[in-house]
């Protein structure tokens, strides 16, 4: 998907974005029903087939989880899609980290660029705070006890980022869309919308335009087809170059065979033998 979005001439329409998001939610919901956390949902791990179907790929970081969740490393999920509890050092998390990543992809489908492209973990937190406002104990109980906050490594700075700016950042997004995005990007993991309930959100069921049907989604040549076409074109050009070279050589040889044999000071000429130009020496005539 990342390659497709970077090279599309026309953006996906609102109804197509809704369809893509629903396809993603169905896949994520299926994983979570099987007690699997993907832990690396990002645009480059989504595949869009030439039949208009979205596929979730790369399960290298996926893990089974249980209730209550067991401690796991917070160093998962590509930085731009990493949930704030991971950035703040939490080793106890669940499928809600996947839902944060879904929210980041939703924003990327709308803006055609990453929603939160931080250069490192501290900058990533800064971008999150700028978009959503700083978290506090009221909206995220326990945030001040997370390792990086408790150690003083990260300051929440509520005075510096007091407001949520999602609506201002995405002025074309409907009220329902803003609500859905904020539900994916809720600071408190317990309040983050899950994949099953998200499919029933008013953004999909009540707001026009409704999601486009799967069978009507746009199709594009697959990258395999593009590569195959390029190889055929490269072979065609190569054959054309070979033919041109052969014609030039043939023309040069033909011209060489008709060179005057009186060249080379009148004593030597040229002749061809088996296509090779060879000197020929003439014997001089003597008087009387």
C-alpha positions as CSV (number, residue, x, y, z in Angstrom):
1,X,0.0,0.0,0.0
2,X,2.8,2.4,0.8
3,X,4.2,2.1,-2.7
4,X,0.7,2.5,-4.3
5,X,-0.1,5.6,-2.3
6,X,3.2,7.2,-3.2
7,X,2.6,6.6,-6.9
8,X,-1.1,7.1,-7.4
9,X,-2.2,9.8,-9.8
10,X,-5.7,10.1,-8.2
11,X,-6.4,9.7,-4.5
12,X,-8.8,7.2,-3.1
13,X,-12.3,8.7,-2.7
14,X,-14.0,9.0,0.7
15,X,-16.1,5.9,0.1
16,X,-13.0,4.0,-0.9
17,X,-11.1,5.1,2.2
18,X,-14.0,3.8,4.2
19,X,-13.9,0.5,2.4
20,X,-10.1,0.1,3.0
21,X,-10.5,0.9,6.7
22,X,-13.3,-1.6,7.0
23,X,-11.3,-4.3,5.3
24,X,-8.4,-3.6,7.7
25,X,-10.7,-3.7,10.7
26,X,-12.2,-7.0,9.6
27,X,-8.7,-8.5,9.4
28,X,-7.5,-7.1,12.7
29,X,-10.7,-8.2,14.4
30,X,-10.1,-11.7,13.2
31,X,-6.6,-11.7,14.6
32,X,-7.8,-10.4,18.0
33,X,-10.6,-13.0,18.1
34,X,-7.8,-15.6,17.9
35,X,-5.9,-13.9,20.7
36,X,-3.1,-12.6,18.4
37,X,-1.5,-9.2,18.6
38,X,0.1,-8.2,15.3
39,X,2.5,-5.6,16.9
40,X,3.7,-4.1,13.6
41,X,0.6,-2.8,11.7
42,X,1.8,-0.1,9.3
43,X,1.1,1.1,5.8
44,X,4.0,-0.9,4.3
45,X,2.6,-4.1,5.8
46,X,-0.7,-3.7,4.0
47,X,-0.9,-5.3,0.6
48,X,-3.5,-4.2,-2.0
49,X,-4.2,-6.8,-4.6
50,X,-5.0,-6.1,-8.2
51,X,-8.6,-7.3,-7.4
52,X,-9.1,-4.5,-4.8
53,X,-8.6,-6.6,-1.7
54,X,-6.6,-5.4,1.3
55,X,-4.3,-7.9,3.0
56,X,-2.4,-7.6,6.3
57,X,1.1,-9.0,6.0
58,X,4.3,-9.6,8.0
59,X,3.6,-11.5,11.2
60,X,7.2,-11.6,12.4
61,X,6.4,-9.7,15.6
62,X,2.9,-11.2,16.2
63,X,2.4,-12.9,19.5
64,X,-0.4,-14.8,21.3
65,X,-1.6,-13.0,24.4
66,X,-3.7,-13.8,27.4
67,X,-5.7,-12.2,30.1
68,X,-4.3,-10.7,32.2
69,X,-1.5,-9.8,29.6
70,X,2.0,-11.0,30.4
71,X,4.9,-8.6,30.3
72,X,6.4,-8.1,26.8
73,X,9.0,-5.8,25.3
74,X,7.8,-2.3,24.5
75,X,10.3,-2.1,21.6
76,X,7.7,-3.2,19.0
77,X,5.7,-1.5,16.2
78,X,7.4,0.8,13.8
79,X,8.0,4.2,15.4
80,X,5.4,6.2,13.5
81,X,2.6,3.8,14.4
82,X,3.7,3.1,18.0
83,X,1.2,3.6,20.8
84,X,2.1,6.1,23.6
85,X,2.1,3.4,26.3
86,X,5.0,1.7,24.5
87,X,6.8,5.0,24.0
88,X,6.5,5.6,27.8
89,X,8.0,2.2,28.6
90,X,5.1,0.0,29.5
91,X,5.8,-3.7,29.2
92,X,2.2,-4.6,29.8
93,X,-0.1,-4.1,26.9
94,X,-2.7,-5.8,24.7
95,X,-4.4,-5.5,21.3
96,X,-5.1,-1.8,21.9
97,X,-1.6,-1.1,20.5
98,X,-2.8,-2.5,17.2
99,X,-5.8,-0.2,17.3
100,X,-3.6,2.8,17.8
101,X,-1.7,1.8,14.6
102,X,-5.0,1.5,12.8
103,X,-5.8,5.1,13.7
104,X,-2.4,6.2,12.3
105,X,-3.2,4.4,9.0
106,X,-6.6,6.0,8.9
107,X,-5.0,9.4,9.1
108,X,-2.4,8.4,6.5
109,X,-5.2,7.4,4.1
110,X,-6.7,10.8,4.5
111,X,-3.5,12.9,4.3
112,X,-1.5,10.7,1.9
113,X,1.5,11.1,4.3
114,X,2.3,9.7,7.7
115,X,0.1,11.1,10.5
116,X,2.9,11.1,13.1
117,X,6.3,10.9,11.5
118,X,8.7,11.3,14.5
119,X,12.5,11.0,14.1
120,X,13.1,9.4,17.4
121,X,11.0,8.3,20.5
122,X,11.0,11.8,22.1
123,X,10.0,13.5,18.9
124,X,7.3,10.9,18.4
125,X,5.8,11.7,21.7
126,X,6.0,15.4,20.9
127,X,4.1,14.9,17.7
128,X,1.5,12.9,19.6
129,X,1.1,15.6,22.2
130,X,0.8,18.3,19.5
131,X,-2.0,16.4,17.8
132,X,-3.9,15.1,20.9
133,X,-2.8,17.4,23.7
134,X,-0.8,16.3,26.7
135,X,-2.1,13.3,28.6
136,X,-2.9,13.5,32.3
137,X,-4.2,11.4,35.1
138,X,-7.8,12.5,34.5
139,X,-7.9,11.2,30.9
140,X,-5.4,8.4,31.3
141,X,-5.3,7.0,34.8
142,X,-1.9,5.7,35.7
143,X,0.1,7.6,33.1
144,X,2.3,9.2,35.7
145,X,3.3,5.8,36.9
146,X,4.6,4.6,33.5
147,X,8.4,4.0,33.6
148,X,9.6,7.0,31.5
149,X,7.3,9.4,33.2
150,X,8.0,8.2,36.7
151,X,11.8,8.4,36.0
152,X,11.6,11.9,34.8
153,X,12.8,11.0,31.3
154,X,9.5,12.4,29.8
155,X,7.7,15.5,31.0
156,X,4.0,15.5,30.1
157,X,3.9,19.3,30.0
158,X,0.1,19.8,30.0
159,X,0.5,23.6,29.9
160,X,2.4,23.4,26.5
161,X,0.0,21.1,24.7
162,X,-3.5,21.8,26.2
163,X,-5.7,21.0,23.2
164,X,-6.7,18.2,20.9
165,X,-6.1,19.5,17.3
166,X,-7.4,16.6,15.2
167,X,-10.3,18.5,13.7
168,X,-8.0,21.4,12.8
169,X,-5.4,19.1,11.3
170,X,-8.1,17.3,9.1
171,X,-10.6,20.0,8.3
172,X,-12.3,18.0,5.5
173,X,-13.0,15.0,7.8
174,X,-16.5,14.8,9.0
175,X,-17.6,15.0,12.6
176,X,-18.1,11.3,12.7
177,X,-14.7,10.7,11.1
178,X,-13.0,12.9,13.7
179,X,-14.8,11.0,16.5
180,X,-13.6,7.7,15.0
181,X,-10.0,8.8,14.7
182,X,-10.0,10.1,18.3
183,X,-11.5,6.8,19.4
184,X,-8.6,4.9,17.8
185,X,-6.1,7.4,19.3
186,X,-7.5,7.5,22.8
187,X,-4.6,7.8,25.3
188,X,-6.1,5.3,27.8
189,X,-5.7,1.9,26.2
190,X,-8.9,0.7,28.0
191,X,-10.9,3.4,26.2
192,X,-9.5,2.7,22.8
193,X,-12.1,1.5,20.3
194,X,-11.7,-2.2,19.4
195,X,-11.8,-3.6,15.9
196,X,-15.2,-5.2,16.1
197,X,-17.1,-2.2,17.6
198,X,-15.3,0.2,15.1
199,X,-17.0,-1.5,12.2
200,X,-20.4,-0.4,13.6
201,X,-19.3,3.2,14.0
202,X,-21.7,5.8,12.5
203,X,-18.9,6.9,10.2
204,X,-19.5,3.7,8.3
205,X,-23.2,3.1,8.8
206,X,-24.9,6.5,8.8
207,X,-22.6,9.1,7.1
208,X,-22.7,9.7,3.3
209,X,-21.0,8.5,1.3
210,X,-21.3,5.0,2.5
211,X,-18.3,2.6,2.1
212,X,-17.8,1.4,-1.5
213,X,-18.6,-2.2,-2.2
214,X,-15.6,-4.5,-2.4
215,X,-16.4,-5.5,-6.0
216,X,-16.4,-1.8,-7.0
217,X,-13.0,-0.9,-5.6
218,X,-10.4,0.4,-8.0
219,X,-7.9,-2.1,-9.4
220,X,-4.2,-1.5,-10.3
221,X,-1.6,-3.6,-12.1
222,X,0.3,-5.6,-9.6
223,X,4.0,-4.8,-9.0
224,X,4.7,-8.3,-10.5
225,X,2.9,-7.3,-13.7
226,X,4.7,-4.0,-13.8
227,X,8.1,-5.7,-13.4
228,X,7.2,-8.2,-16.1
229,X,6.1,-5.4,-18.5
230,X,9.4,-3.6,-17.8
231,X,11.4,-6.7,-18.5
232,X,9.6,-7.2,-21.8
233,X,10.2,-3.6,-22.8
234,X,13.9,-3.9,-21.8
235,X,14.2,-7.1,-23.9
236,X,12.5,-5.4,-26.8
237,X,14.8,-2.4,-26.7
238,X,17.8,-4.6,-26.3
239,X,16.8,-6.6,-29.5
240,X,16.3,-3.3,-31.3
241,X,19.8,-2.1,-30.3
242,X,21.3,-5.4,-31.5
243,X,19.5,-5.1,-34.9
244,X,20.7,-1.5,-35.3
245,X,24.3,-2.4,-34.5
246,X,24.2,-5.3,-36.9
247,X,22.9,-3.0,-39.7
248,X,25.6,-0.5,-39.0
249,X,28.3,-3.1,-39.1
250,X,26.9,-4.6,-42.3
251,X,26.8,-1.1,-43.9
252,X,30.4,-0.4,-42.8
253,X,31.7,-3.7,-44.3
254,X,29.9,-3.1,-47.5
255,X,31.3,0.4,-47.9
256,X,34.8,-0.9,-47.1
257,X,34.7,-3.5,-49.8
258,X,34.3,-0.8,-52.4
259,X,37.2,1.4,-51.3
260,X,39.5,2.2,-54.2
261,X,42.4,-0.1,-54.4
262,X,44.5,2.8,-55.5
263,X,44.7,4.0,-51.9
264,X,47.8,3.7,-49.8
265,X,50.1,5.7,-52.2
266,X,49.0,4.0,-55.4
267,X,51.0,0.9,-54.6
268,X,48.5,-0.7,-52.2
269,X,44.8,-1.2,-52.3
270,X,42.2,-2.9,-50.2
271,X,40.3,-6.1,-50.8
272,X,37.9,-8.1,-48.6
273,X,38.3,-11.7,-47.7
274,X,35.6,-13.3,-45.7
275,X,34.3,-9.9,-44.6
276,X,37.8,-8.8,-43.4
277,X,39.5,-5.8,-45.0
278,X,43.0,-6.7,-46.1
279,X,45.8,-4.7,-47.8
280,X,46.9,-5.8,-51.3
281,X,50.2,-4.7,-52.9
282,X,50.4,-4.2,-56.7
283,X,53.6,-4.9,-58.6
284,X,55.0,-1.8,-60.4
285,X,55.4,-1.8,-64.2
286,X,58.9,-1.3,-65.5
287,X,59.6,0.5,-68.9
288,X,61.1,-1.4,-71.8
